[in-house]
Amino acid sequence: MAYRGDMSGKFWWFLAGIGAGSVIALLWAPRSGRETRRYISRSVEGAGEYLTEHGQEIMDKGREFAGEAAHLVARGRKLARV
C-alpha cells in the first residue's frame, strides 16, 4: 500500500490559498465594500421575494419530481427481482 503522507500540511496550504485568494479578490473588487454589501443585500432580498412568490410552485414541482423518482426506483427494484 502506498504511503500518502501527512495531510495536515496540505490542509494548511489549502487554507493559505483561500486566504490569499480572498485578499486578492478584495483588492481587485470593482466596487467598494459598502456598495458590495448593498448589492449582496439587494440580491438576497430579491431572492427572498422570489421564493415568497414562487415557493409553493417550487415545492409542488419538487414533490412531483420526488414522486416520479420513487416510482422509478420501485420499478427498478421490481425489474431487478425478475
Buried (B, 14 or more C-beta within 10 A) or exposed (E): EEEEEEEEEEEEEEEEEEEEEEEEEEEEEEEEEEEEEEEEEEEEEEEEEEEEEEEEEEEEEEEEEEEEEEEEEEEEEEEEEE
